[in-house]
Amino acid sequence: MPVKHLKGGGEVHKGTKGGITGCGFDTKEHPDHWVNTQEKISCNKRGCNY
Ligand SMILES: [Zn+2]
């Protein structure tokens, strides 16, 4: 399930809340900044989009 970064312009990353995103964000550092989502991945960094 993708995870949305509420404090990052709403960017949607590959990964799940409580883990590391495809591009390397640790969602445990600021758990309140991240929510699981059904939205399409919008992050275009390596690891999230390819
Ligand atoms: Zn990403």
mmCIF file of the protein (N, C-alpha, C, O) and its ligand, coordinates in Angstrom:
data_MODEL
# 
_entry.id   MODEL 
# 
loop_
_entity.id 
_entity.type 
_entity.pdbx_number_of_molecules 
1 polymer     1 
2 non-polymer 1 
# 
_entity_poly.entity_id                      1 
_entity_poly.type                           'polypeptide(L)' 
_entity_poly.nstd_linkage                   no 
_entity_poly.nstd_monomer                   no 
_entity_poly.pdbx_seq_one_letter_code       MPVKHLKGGGEVHKGTKGGITGCGFDTKEHPDHWVNTQEKISCNKRGCNY 
_entity_poly.pdbx_seq_one_letter_code_can   MPVKHLKGGGEVHKGTKGGITGCGFDTKEHPDHWVNTQEKISCNKRGCNY 
_entity_poly.pdbx_strand_id                 A 
# 
loop_
_entity_poly_seq.entity_id 
_entity_poly_seq.num 
_entity_poly_seq.mon_id 
_entity_poly_seq.hetero 
1 1  MET n 
1 2  PRO n 
1 3  VAL n 
1 4  LYS n 
1 5  HIS n 
1 6  LEU n 
1 7  LYS n 
1 8  GLY n 
1 9  GLY n 
1 10 GLY n 
1 11 GLU n 
1 12 VAL n 
1 13 HIS n 
1 14 LYS n 
1 15 GLY n 
1 16 THR n 
1 17 LYS n 
1 18 GLY n 
1 19 GLY n 
1 20 ILE n 
1 21 THR n 
1 22 GLY n 
1 23 CYS n 
1 24 GLY n 
1 25 PHE n 
1 26 ASP n 
1 27 THR n 
1 28 LYS n 
1 29 GLU n 
1 30 HIS n 
1 31 PRO n 
1 32 ASP n 
1 33 HIS n 
1 34 TRP n 
1 35 VAL n 
1 36 ASN n 
1 37 THR n 
1 38 GLN n 
1 39 GLU n 
1 40 LYS n 
1 41 ILE n 
1 42 SER n 
1 43 CYS n 
1 44 ASN n 
1 45 LYS n 
1 46 ARG n 
1 47 GLY n 
1 48 CYS n 
1 49 ASN n 
1 50 TYR n 
# 
loop_
_struct_asym.id 
_struct_asym.entity_id 
A 1 
B 2 
# 
loop_
_chem_comp.id 
_chem_comp.type 
_chem_comp.mon_nstd_flag 
ARG 'L-peptide linking' y 
ASN 'L-peptide linking' y 
ASP 'L-peptide linking' y 
CYS 'L-peptide linking' y 
GLN 'L-peptide linking' y 
GLU 'L-peptide linking' y 
GLY 'peptide linking'   y 
HIS 'L-peptide linking' y 
ILE 'L-peptide linking' y 
LEU 'L-peptide linking' y 
LYS 'L-peptide linking' y 
MET 'L-peptide linking' y 
PHE 'L-peptide linking' y 
PRO 'L-peptide linking' y 
SER 'L-peptide linking' y 
THR 'L-peptide linking' y 
TRP 'L-peptide linking' y 
TYR 'L-peptide linking' y 
VAL 'L-peptide linking' y 
ZN  non-polymer         . 
# 
_pdbx_entity_nonpoly.entity_id   2 
_pdbx_entity_nonpoly.name        ? 
_pdbx_entity_nonpoly.comp_id     ZN 
# 
_pdbx_nonpoly_scheme.asym_id         B 
_pdbx_nonpoly_scheme.entity_id       2 
_pdbx_nonpoly_scheme.mon_id          ZN 
_pdbx_nonpoly_scheme.ndb_seq_num     1 
_pdbx_nonpoly_scheme.pdb_seq_num     101 
_pdbx_nonpoly_scheme.auth_seq_num    101 
_pdbx_nonpoly_scheme.pdb_mon_id      ZN 
_pdbx_nonpoly_scheme.auth_mon_id     ZN 
_pdbx_nonpoly_scheme.pdb_strand_id   A 
_pdbx_nonpoly_scheme.pdb_ins_code    . 
# 
loop_
_atom_site.group_PDB 
_atom_site.id 
_atom_site.type_symbol 
_atom_site.label_atom_id 
_atom_site.label_alt_id 
_atom_site.label_comp_id 
_atom_site.label_asym_id 
_atom_site.label_entity_id 
_atom_site.label_seq_id 
_atom_site.pdbx_PDB_ins_code 
_atom_site.Cartn_x 
_atom_site.Cartn_y 
_atom_site.Cartn_z 
_atom_site.occupancy 
_atom_site.B_iso_or_equiv 
_atom_site.pdbx_formal_charge 
_atom_site.auth_seq_id 
_atom_site.auth_comp_id 
_atom_site.auth_asym_id 
_atom_site.auth_atom_id 
_atom_site.pdbx_PDB_model_num 
ATOM   1   N  N  . MET A 1 1  ? 0.862  -1.202 0.000   1.00 0.00 ? 1   MET A N  1 
ATOM   2   C  CA . MET A 1 1  ? 0.000  0.000  0.000   1.00 0.00 ? 1   MET A CA 1 
ATOM   3   C  C  . MET A 1 1  ? 0.889  1.239  0.000   1.00 0.00 ? 1   MET A C  1 
ATOM   4   O  O  . MET A 1 1  ? 1.797  1.342  0.824   1.00 0.00 ? 1   MET A O  1 
ATOM   5   N  N  . PRO A 1 2  ? 0.647  2.168  -0.897  1.00 0.00 ? 2   PRO A N  1 
ATOM   6   C  CA . PRO A 1 2  ? 1.446  3.406  -0.904  1.00 0.00 ? 2   PRO A CA 1 
ATOM   7   C  C  . PRO A 1 2  ? 1.244  4.208  0.381   1.00 0.00 ? 2   PRO A C  1 
ATOM   8   O  O  . PRO A 1 2  ? 0.263  4.027  1.103   1.00 0.00 ? 2   PRO A O  1 
ATOM   9   N  N  . VAL A 1 3  ? 2.184  5.082  0.638   1.00 0.00 ? 3   VAL A N  1 
ATOM   10  C  CA . VAL A 1 3  ? 2.120  5.910  1.836   1.00 0.00 ? 3   VAL A CA 1 
ATOM   11  C  C  . VAL A 1 3  ? 2.285  7.374  1.432   1.00 0.00 ? 3   VAL A C  1 
ATOM   12  O  O  . VAL A 1 3  ? 3.151  7.720  0.629   1.00 0.00 ? 3   VAL A O  1 
ATOM   13  N  N  . LYS A 1 4  ? 1.440  8.217  2.005   1.00 0.00 ? 4   LYS A N  1 
ATOM   14  C  CA . LYS A 1 4  ? 1.394  9.631  1.629   1.00 0.00 ? 4   LYS A CA 1 
ATOM   15  C  C  . LYS A 1 4  ? 2.148  10.469 2.661   1.00 0.00 ? 4   LYS A C  1 
ATOM   16  O  O  . LYS A 1 4  ? 1.995  10.280 3.868   1.00 0.00 ? 4   LYS A O  1 
ATOM   17  N  N  . HIS A 1 5  ? 2.966  11.402 2.157   1.00 0.00 ? 5   HIS A N  1 
ATOM   18  C  CA . HIS A 1 5  ? 3.749  12.286 3.009   1.00 0.00 ? 5   HIS A CA 1 
ATOM   19  C  C  . HIS A 1 5  ? 2.999  13.601 3.164   1.00 0.00 ? 5   HIS A C  1 
ATOM   20  O  O  . HIS A 1 5  ? 3.065  14.463 2.288   1.00 0.00 ? 5   HIS A O  1 
ATOM   21  N  N  . LEU A 1 6  ? 2.289  13.757 4.272   1.00 0.00 ? 6   LEU A N  1 
ATOM   22  C  CA . LEU A 1 6  ? 1.429  14.922 4.455   1.00 0.00 ? 6   LEU A CA 1 
ATOM   23  C  C  . LEU A 1 6  ? 2.227  16.215 4.511   1.00 0.00 ? 6   LEU A C  1 
ATOM   24  O  O  . LEU A 1 6  ? 1.712  17.268 4.134   1.00 0.00 ? 6   LEU A O  1 
ATOM   25  N  N  . LYS A 1 7  ? 3.465  16.162 4.971   1.00 0.00 ? 7   LYS A N  1 
ATOM   26  C  CA . LYS A 1 7  ? 4.285  17.366 5.105   1.00 0.00 ? 7   LYS A CA 1 
ATOM   27  C  C  . LYS A 1 7  ? 5.227  17.539 3.916   1.00 0.00 ? 7   LYS A C  1 
ATOM   28  O  O  . LYS A 1 7  ? 6.098  18.409 3.939   1.00 0.00 ? 7   LYS A O  1 
ATOM   29  N  N  . GLY A 1 8  ? 5.066  16.742 2.907   1.00 0.00 ? 8   GLY A N  1 
ATOM   30  C  CA . GLY A 1 8  ? 5.950  16.837 1.746   1.00 0.00 ? 8   GLY A CA 1 
ATOM   31  C  C  . GLY A 1 8  ? 5.180  17.198 0.494   1.00 0.00 ? 8   GLY A C  1 
ATOM   32  O  O  . GLY A 1 8  ? 5.503  16.733 -0.599  1.00 0.00 ? 8   GLY A O  1 
ATOM   33  N  N  . GLY A 1 9  ? 4.166  18.026 0.653   1.00 0.00 ? 9   GLY A N  1 
ATOM   34  C  CA . GLY A 1 9  ? 3.370  18.413 -0.494  1.00 0.00 ? 9   GLY A CA 1 
ATOM   35  C  C  . GLY A 1 9  ? 2.383  17.342 -0.911  1.00 0.00 ? 9   GLY A C  1 
ATOM   36  O  O  . GLY A 1 9  ? 1.823  17.396 -2.005  1.00 0.00 ? 9   GLY A O  1 
ATOM   37  N  N  . GLY A 1 10 ? 2.169  16.364 -0.036  1.00 0.00 ? 10  GLY A N  1 
ATOM   38  C  CA . GLY A 1 10 ? 1.204  15.311 -0.325  1.00 0.00 ? 10  GLY A CA 1 
ATOM   39  C  C  . GLY A 1 10 ? 1.718  14.265 -1.284  1.00 0.00 ? 10  GLY A C  1 
ATOM   40  O  O  . GLY A 1 10 ? 0.941  13.527 -1.889  1.00 0.00 ? 10  GLY A O  1 
ATOM   41  N  N  . GLU A 1 11 ? 3.021  14.202 -1.421  1.00 0.00 ? 11  GLU A N  1 
ATOM   42  C  CA . GLU A 1 11 ? 3.599  13.232 -2.335  1.00 0.00 ? 11  GLU A CA 1 
ATOM   43  C  C  . GLU A 1 11 ? 3.304  11.809 -1.851  1.00 0.00 ? 11  GLU A C  1 
ATOM   44  O  O  . GLU A 1 11 ? 3.333  11.523 -0.654  1.00 0.00 ? 11  GLU A O  1 
ATOM   45  N  N  . VAL A 1 12 ? 3.024  10.934 -2.807  1.00 0.00 ? 12  VAL A N  1 
ATOM   46  C  CA . VAL A 1 12 ? 2.695  9.549  -2.477  1.00 0.00 ? 12  VAL A CA 1 
ATOM   47  C  C  . VAL A 1 12 ? 3.871  8.654  -2.851  1.00 0.00 ? 12  VAL A C  1 
ATOM   48  O  O  . VAL A 1 12 ? 4.324  8.645  -3.996  1.00 0.00 ? 12  VAL A O  1 
ATOM   49  N  N  . HIS A 1 13 ? 4.361  7.897  -1.857  1.00 0.00 ? 13  HIS A N  1 
ATOM   50  C  CA . HIS A 1 13 ? 5.553  7.073  -2.046  1.00 0.00 ? 13  HIS A CA 1 
ATOM   51  C  C  . HIS A 1 13 ? 5.214  5.595  -1.962  1.00 0.00 ? 13  HIS A C  1 
ATOM   52  O  O  . HIS A 1 13 ? 4.201  5.189  -1.393  1.00 0.00 ? 13  HIS A O  1 
ATOM   53  N  N  . LYS A 1 14 ? 6.101  4.811  -2.550  1.00 0.00 ? 14  LYS A N  1 
ATOM   54  C  CA . LYS A 1 14 ? 6.007  3.373  -2.397  1.00 0.00 ? 14  LYS A CA 1 
ATOM   55  C  C  . LYS A 1 14 ? 6.416  3.004  -0.971  1.00 0.00 ? 14  LYS A C  1 
ATOM   56  O  O  . LYS A 1 14 ? 7.391  3.535  -0.438  1.00 0.00 ? 14  LYS A O  1 
ATOM   57  N  N  . GLY A 1 15 ? 5.669  2.101  -0.366  1.00 0.00 ? 15  GLY A N  1 
ATOM   58  C  CA . GLY A 1 15 ? 6.009  1.676  0.989   1.00 0.00 ? 15  GLY A CA 1 
ATOM   59  C  C  . GLY A 1 15 ? 4.775  1.651  1.863   1.00 0.00 ? 15  GLY A C  1 
ATOM   60  O  O  . GLY A 1 15 ? 3.654  1.786  1.372   1.00 0.00 ? 15  GLY A O  1 
ATOM   61  N  N  . THR A 1 16 ? 4.978  1.478  3.159   1.00 0.00 ? 16  THR A N  1 
ATOM   62  C  CA . THR A 1 16 ? 3.872  1.485  4.104   1.00 0.00 ? 16  THR A CA 1 
ATOM   63  C  C  . THR A 1 16 ? 4.282  2.284  5.326   1.00 0.00 ? 16  THR A C  1 
ATOM   64  O  O  . THR A 1 16 ? 5.464  2.399  5.648   1.00 0.00 ? 16  THR A O  1 
ATOM   65  N  N  . LYS A 1 17 ? 3.281  2.835  6.003   1.00 0.00 ? 17  LYS A N  1 
ATOM   66  C  CA . LYS A 1 17 ? 3.525  3.569  7.239   1.00 0.00 ? 17  LYS A CA 1 
ATOM   67  C  C  . LYS A 1 17 ? 4.223  2.645  8.230   1.00 0.00 ? 17  LYS A C  1 
ATOM   68  O  O  . LYS A 1 17 ? 3.802  1.505  8.425   1.00 0.00 ? 17  LYS A O  1 
ATOM   69  N  N  . GLY A 1 18 ? 5.290  3.140  8.857   1.00 0.00 ? 18  GLY A N  1 
ATOM   70  C  CA . GLY A 1 18 ? 6.044  2.321  9.801   1.00 0.00 ? 18  GLY A CA 1 
ATOM   71  C  C  . GLY A 1 18 ? 7.294  1.713  9.182   1.00 0.00 ? 18  GLY A C  1 
ATOM   72  O  O  . GLY A 1 18 ? 8.101  1.087  9.869   1.00 0.00 ? 18  GLY A O  1 
ATOM   73  N  N  . GLY A 1 19 ? 7.442  1.908  7.870   1.00 0.00 ? 19  GLY A N  1 
ATOM   74  C  CA . GLY A 1 19 ? 8.616  1.370  7.186   1.00 0.00 ? 19  GLY A CA 1 
ATOM   75  C  C  . GLY A 1 19 ? 9.403  2.466  6.486   1.00 0.00 ? 19  GLY A C  1 
ATOM   76  O  O  . GLY A 1 19 ? 9.233  3.652  6.770   1.00 0.00 ? 19  GLY A O  1 
ATOM   77  N  N  . ILE A 1 20 ? 10.263 2.052  5.573   1.00 0.00 ? 20  ILE A N  1 
ATOM   78  C  CA . ILE A 1 20 ? 11.065 2.988  4.783   1.00 0.00 ? 20  ILE A CA 1 
ATOM   79  C  C  . ILE A 1 20 ? 10.437 3.075  3.395   1.00 0.00 ? 20  ILE A C  1 
ATOM   80  O  O  . ILE A 1 20 ? 10.088 2.050  2.808   1.00 0.00 ? 20  ILE A O  1 
ATOM   81  N  N  . THR A 1 21 ? 10.290 4.284  2.868   1.00 0.00 ? 21  THR A N  1 
ATOM   82  C  CA . THR A 1 21 ? 9.736  4.405  1.518   1.00 0.00 ? 21  THR A CA 1 
ATOM   83  C  C  . THR A 1 21 ? 10.754 3.911  0.492   1.00 0.00 ? 21  THR A C  1 
ATOM   84  O  O  . THR A 1 21 ? 11.933 3.736  0.798   1.00 0.00 ? 21  THR A O  1 
ATOM   85  N  N  . GLY A 1 22 ? 10.276 3.694  -0.720  1.00 0.00 ? 22  GLY A N  1 
ATOM   86  C  CA . GLY A 1 22 ? 11.151 3.231  -1.794  1.00 0.00 ? 22  GLY A CA 1 
ATOM   87  C  C  . GLY A 1 22 ? 12.346 4.144  -1.998  1.00 0.00 ? 22  GLY A C  1 
ATOM   88  O  O  . GLY A 1 22 ? 13.432 3.683  -2.349  1.00 0.00 ? 22  GLY A O  1 
ATOM   89  N  N  . CYS A 1 23 ? 12.146 5.456  -1.776  1.00 0.00 ? 23  CYS A N  1 
ATOM   90  C  CA . CYS A 1 23 ? 13.221 6.419  -2.005  1.00 0.00 ? 23  CYS A CA 1 
ATOM   91  C  C  . CYS A 1 23 ? 14.008 6.714  -0.741  1.00 0.00 ? 23  CYS A C  1 
ATOM   92  O  O  . CYS A 1 23 ? 14.935 7.524  -0.770  1.00 0.00 ? 23  CYS A O  1 
ATOM   93  N  N  . GLY A 1 24 ? 13.652 6.065  0.384   1.00 0.00 ? 24  GLY A N  1 
ATOM   94  C  CA . GLY A 1 24 ? 14.518 6.136  1.552   1.00 0.00 ? 24  GLY A CA 1 
ATOM   95  C  C  . GLY A 1 24 ? 14.048 6.960  2.740   1.00 0.00 ? 24  GLY A C  1 
ATOM   96  O  O  . GLY A 1 24 ? 14.794 7.107  3.708   1.00 0.00 ? 24  GLY A O  1 
ATOM   97  N  N  . PHE A 1 25 ? 12.819 7.508  2.701   1.00 0.00 ? 25  PHE A N  1 
ATOM   98  C  CA . PHE A 1 25 ? 12.309 8.197  3.891   1.00 0.00 ? 25  PHE A CA 1 
ATOM   99  C  C  . PHE A 1 25 ? 11.992 7.165  4.962   1.00 0.00 ? 25  PHE A C  1 
ATOM   100 O  O  . PHE A 1 25 ? 11.431 6.111  4.664   1.00 0.00 ? 25  PHE A O  1 
ATOM   101 N  N  . ASP A 1 26 ? 12.348 7.464  6.211   1.00 0.00 ? 26  ASP A N  1 
ATOM   102 C  CA . ASP A 1 26 ? 11.961 6.614  7.325   1.00 0.00 ? 26  ASP A CA 1 
ATOM   103 C  C  . ASP A 1 26 ? 10.659 7.163  7.911   1.00 0.00 ? 26  ASP A C  1 
ATOM   104 O  O  . ASP A 1 26 ? 10.654 8.221  8.540   1.00 0.00 ? 26  ASP A O  1 
ATOM   105 N  N  . THR A 1 27 ? 9.565  6.446  7.704   1.00 0.00 ? 27  THR A N  1 
ATOM   106 C  CA . THR A 1 27 ? 8.253  6.963  8.147   1.00 0.00 ? 27  THR A CA 1 
ATOM   107 C  C  . THR A 1 27 ? 8.080  6.861  9.654   1.00 0.00 ? 27  THR A C  1 
ATOM   108 O  O  . THR A 1 27 ? 7.086  7.342  10.197  1.00 0.00 ? 27  THR A O  1 
ATOM   109 N  N  . LYS A 1 28 ? 9.036  6.240  10.334  1.00 0.00 ? 28  LYS A N  1 
ATOM   110 C  CA . LYS A 1 28 ? 8.951  6.161  11.795  1.00 0.00 ? 28  LYS A CA 1 
ATOM   111 C  C  . LYS A 1 28 ? 9.500  7.424  12.460  1.00 0.00 ? 28  LYS A C  1 
ATOM   112 O  O  . LYS A 1 28 ? 9.261  7.664  13.643  1.00 0.00 ? 28  LYS A O  1 
ATOM   113 N  N  . GLU A 1 29 ? 10.245 8.235  11.685  1.00 0.00 ? 29  GLU A N  1 
ATOM   114 C  CA . GLU A 1 29 ? 10.841 9.424  12.280  1.00 0.00 ? 29  GLU A CA 1 
ATOM   115 C  C  . GLU A 1 29 ? 9.784  10.455 12.655  1.00 0.00 ? 29  GLU A C  1 
ATOM   116 O  O  . GLU A 1 29 ? 9.850  11.066 13.721  1.00 0.00 ? 29  GLU A O  1 
ATOM   117 N  N  . HIS A 1 30 ? 8.811  10.641 11.770  1.00 0.00 ? 30  HIS A N  1 
ATOM   118 C  CA . HIS A 1 30 ? 7.699  11.562 12.042  1.00 0.00 ? 30  HIS A CA 1 
ATOM   119 C  C  . HIS A 1 30 ? 6.412  10.848 11.662  1.00 0.00 ? 30  HIS A C  1 
ATOM   120 O  O  . HIS A 1 30 ? 5.834  11.135 10.614  1.00 0.00 ? 30  HIS A O  1 
ATOM   121 N  N  . PRO A 1 31 ? 5.956  9.921  12.497  1.00 0.00 ? 31  PRO A N  1 
ATOM   122 C  CA . PRO A 1 31 ? 4.805  9.084  12.133  1.00 0.00 ? 31  PRO A CA 1 
ATOM   123 C  C  . PRO A 1 31 ? 3.560  9.904  11.806  1.00 0.00 ? 31  PRO A C  1 
ATOM   124 O  O  . PRO A 1 31 ? 2.714  9.470  11.025  1.00 0.00 ? 31  PRO A O  1 
ATOM   125 N  N  . ASP A 1 32 ? 3.450  11.097 12.408  1.00 0.00 ? 32  ASP A N  1 
ATOM   126 C  CA . ASP A 1 32 ? 2.259  11.925 12.175  1.00 0.00 ? 32  ASP A CA 1 
ATOM   127 C  C  . ASP A 1 32 ? 2.283  12.581 10.803  1.00 0.00 ? 32  ASP A C  1 
ATOM   128 O  O  . ASP A 1 32 ? 1.291  13.192 10.405  1.00 0.00 ? 32  ASP A O  1 
ATOM   129 N  N  . HIS A 1 33 ? 3.372  12.476 10.075  1.00 0.00 ? 33  HIS A N  1 
ATOM   130 C  CA . HIS A 1 33 ? 3.481  13.065 8.743   1.00 0.00 ? 33  HIS A CA 1 
ATOM   131 C  C  . HIS A 1 33 ? 3.085  12.077 7.648   1.00 0.00 ? 33  HIS A C  1 
ATOM   132 O  O  . HIS A 1 33 ? 3.074  12.431 6.469   1.00 0.00 ? 33  HIS A O  1 
ATOM   133 N  N  . TRP A 1 34 ? 2.762  10.848 8.029   1.00 0.00 ? 34  TRP A N  1 
ATOM   134 C  CA . TRP A 1 34 ? 2.559  9.787  7.026   1.00 0.00 ? 34  TRP A CA 1 
ATOM   135 C  C  . TRP A 1 34 ? 1.233  9.074  7.230   1.00 0.00 ? 34  TRP A C  1 
ATOM   136 O  O  . TRP A 1 34 ? 0.848  8.777  8.361   1.00 0.00 ? 34  TRP A O  1 
ATOM   137 N  N  . VAL A 1 35 ? 0.536  8.801  6.132   1.00 0.00 ? 35  VAL A N  1 
ATOM   138 C  CA . VAL A 1 35 ? -0.680 7.979  6.197   1.00 0.00 ? 35  VAL A CA 1 
ATOM   139 C  C  . VAL A 1 35 ? -0.665 6.991  5.038   1.00 0.00 ? 35  VAL A C  1 
ATOM   140 O  O  . VAL A 1 35 ? -0.199 7.306  3.943   1.00 0.00 ? 35  VAL A O  1 
ATOM   141 N  N  . ASN A 1 36 ? -1.178 5.800  5.292   1.00 0.00 ? 36  ASN A N  1 
ATOM   142 C  CA . ASN A 1 36 ? -1.372 4.850  4.205   1.00 0.00 ? 36  ASN A CA 1 
ATOM   143 C  C  . ASN A 1 36 ? -2.452 5.375  3.284   1.00 0.00 ? 36  ASN A C  1 
ATOM   144 O  O  . ASN A 1 36 ? -3.385 6.036  3.740   1.00 0.00 ? 36  ASN A O  1 
ATOM   145 N  N  . THR A 1 37 ? -2.343 5.095  2.003   1.00 0.00 ? 37  THR A N  1 
ATOM   146 C  CA . THR A 1 37 ? -3.289 5.623  1.024   1.00 0.00 ? 37  THR A CA 1 
ATOM   147 C  C  . THR A 1 37 ? -3.480 4.625  -0.104  1.00 0.00 ? 37  THR A C  1 
ATOM   148 O  O  . THR A 1 37 ? -2.666 3.723  -0.299  1.00 0.00 ? 37  THR A O  1 
ATOM   149 N  N  . GLN A 1 38 ? -4.566 4.799  -0.843  1.00 0.00 ? 38  GLN A N  1 
ATOM   150 C  CA . GLN A 1 38 ? -4.798 3.989  -2.042  1.00 0.00 ? 38  GLN A CA 1 
ATOM   151 C  C  . GLN A 1 38 ? -4.407 4.768  -3.293  1.00 0.00 ? 38  GLN A C  1 
ATOM   152 O  O  . GLN A 1 38 ? -4.563 4.284  -4.414  1.00 0.00 ? 38  GLN A O  1 
ATOM   153 N  N  . GLU A 1 39 ? -3.897 5.977  -3.088  1.00 0.00 ? 39  GLU A N  1 
ATOM   154 C  CA . GLU A 1 39 ? -3.596 6.829  -4.237  1.00 0.00 ? 39  GLU A CA 1 
ATOM   155 C  C  . GLU A 1 39 ? -2.411 6.291  -5.028  1.00 0.00 ? 39  GLU A C  1 
ATOM   156 O  O  . GLU A 1 39 ? -1.632 5.467  -4.550  1.00 0.00 ? 39  GLU A O  1 
ATOM   157 N  N  . LYS A 1 40 ? -2.305 6.787  -6.251  1.00 0.00 ? 40  LYS A N  1 
ATOM   158 C  CA . LYS A 1 40 ? -1.227 6.407  -7.142  1.00 0.00 ? 40  LYS A CA 1 
ATOM   159 C  C  . LYS A 1 40 ? 0.075  7.054  -6.663  1.00 0.00 ? 40  LYS A C  1 
ATOM   160 O  O  . LYS A 1 40 ? 0.073  8.193  -6.198  1.00 0.00 ? 40  LYS A O  1 
ATOM   161 N  N  . ILE A 1 41 ? 1.180  6.324  -6.779  1.00 0.00 ? 41  ILE A N  1 
ATOM   162 C  CA . ILE A 1 41 ? 2.484  6.861  -6.381  1.00 0.00 ? 41  ILE A CA 1 
ATOM   163 C  C  . ILE A 1 41 ? 2.836  8.073  -7.250  1.00 0.00 ? 41  ILE A C  1 
ATOM   164 O  O  . ILE A 1 41 ? 2.816  7.996  -8.478  1.00 0.00 ? 41  ILE A O  1 
ATOM   165 N  N  . SER A 1 42 ? 3.158  9.189  -6.594  1.00 0.00 ? 42  SER A N  1 
ATOM   166 C  CA . SER A 1 42 ? 3.501  10.402 -7.346  1.00 0.00 ? 42  SER A CA 1 
ATOM   167 C  C  . SER A 1 42 ? 4.974  10.754 -7.203  1.00 0.00 ? 42  SER A C  1 
ATOM   168 O  O  . SER A 1 42 ? 5.484  11.583 -7.956  1.00 0.00 ? 42  SER A O  1 
ATOM   169 N  N  . CYS A 1 43 ? 5.662  10.141 -6.255  1.00 0.00 ? 43  CYS A N  1 
ATOM   170 C  CA . CYS A 1 43 ? 7.097  10.387 -6.099  1.00 0.00 ? 43  CYS A CA 1 
ATOM   171 C  C  . CYS A 1 43 ? 7.826  9.820  -7.314  1.00 0.00 ? 43  CYS A C  1 
ATOM   172 O  O  . CYS A 1 43 ? 7.583  8.686  -7.725  1.00 0.00 ? 43  CYS A O  1 
ATOM   173 N  N  . ASN A 1 44 ? 8.716  10.620 -7.877  1.00 0.00 ? 44  ASN A N  1 
ATOM   174 C  CA . ASN A 1 44 ? 9.416  10.131 -9.068  1.00 0.00 ? 44  ASN A CA 1 
ATOM   175 C  C  . ASN A 1 44 ? 10.881 9.824  -8.778  1.00 0.00 ? 44  ASN A C  1 
ATOM   176 O  O  . ASN A 1 44 ? 11.697 9.731  -9.695  1.00 0.00 ? 44  ASN A O  1 
ATOM   177 N  N  . LYS A 1 45 ? 11.207 9.667  -7.492  1.00 0.00 ? 45  LYS A N  1 
ATOM   178 C  CA . LYS A 1 45 ? 12.593 9.335  -7.157  1.00 0.00 ? 45  LYS A CA 1 
ATOM   179 C  C  . LYS A 1 45 ? 12.839 7.845  -7.349  1.00 0.00 ? 45  LYS A C  1 
ATOM   180 O  O  . LYS A 1 45 ? 11.917 7.030  -7.324  1.00 0.00 ? 45  LYS A O  1 
ATOM   181 N  N  . ARG A 1 46 ? 14.106 7.521  -7.540  1.00 0.00 ? 46  ARG A N  1 
ATOM   182 C  CA . ARG A 1 46 ? 14.503 6.126  -7.699  1.00 0.00 ? 46  ARG A CA 1 
ATOM   183 C  C  . ARG A 1 46 ? 14.033 5.306  -6.495  1.00 0.00 ? 46  ARG A C  1 
ATOM   184 O  O  . ARG A 1 46 ? 14.198 5.741  -5.355  1.00 0.00 ? 46  ARG A O  1 
ATOM   185 N  N  . GLY A 1 47 ? 13.465 4.156  -6.725  1.00 0.00 ? 47  GLY A N  1 
ATOM   186 C  CA . GLY A 1 47 ? 13.005 3.299  -5.645  1.00 0.00 ? 47  GLY A CA 1 
ATOM   187 C  C  . GLY A 1 47 ? 11.505 3.384  -5.458  1.00 0.00 ? 47  GLY A C  1 
ATOM   188 O  O  . GLY A 1 47 ? 10.869 2.397  -5.085  1.00 0.00 ? 47  GLY A O  1 
ATOM   189 N  N  . CYS A 1 48 ? 10.928 4.556  -5.713  1.00 0.00 ? 48  CYS A N  1 
ATOM   190 C  CA . CYS A 1 48 ? 9.478  4.693  -5.640  1.00 0.00 ? 48  CYS A CA 1 
ATOM   191 C  C  . CYS A 1 48 ? 8.840  4.464  -6.995  1.00 0.00 ? 48  CYS A C  1 
ATOM   192 O  O  . CYS A 1 48 ? 7.825  3.778  -7.112  1.00 0.00 ? 48  CYS A O  1 
ATOM   193 N  N  . ASN A 1 49 ? 9.448  5.049  -8.018  1.00 0.00 ? 49  ASN A N  1 
ATOM   194 C  CA . ASN A 1 49 ? 8.801  5.016  -9.339  1.00 0.00 ? 49  ASN A CA 1 
ATOM   195 C  C  . ASN A 1 49 ? 9.450  4.049  -10.311 1.00 0.00 ? 49  ASN A C  1 
ATOM   196 O  O  . ASN A 1 49 ? 8.899  3.790  -11.381 1.00 0.00 ? 49  ASN A O  1 
ATOM   197 N  N  . TYR A 1 50 ? 10.608 3.511  -9.962  1.00 0.00 ? 50  TYR A N  1 
ATOM   198 C  CA . TYR A 1 50 ? 11.203 2.483  -10.808 1.00 0.00 ? 50  TYR A CA 1 
ATOM   199 C  C  . TYR A 1 50 ? 12.255 1.717  -10.027 1.00 0.00 ? 50  TYR A C  1 
ATOM   200 O  O  . TYR A 1 50 ? 12.878 0.801  -10.565 1.00 0.00 ? 50  TYR A O  1 
HETATM 201 ZN ZN . ZN  B 2 .  ? 9.492  8.387  -2.724  1.00 0.00 2 101 ZN  A ZN 1 
# 
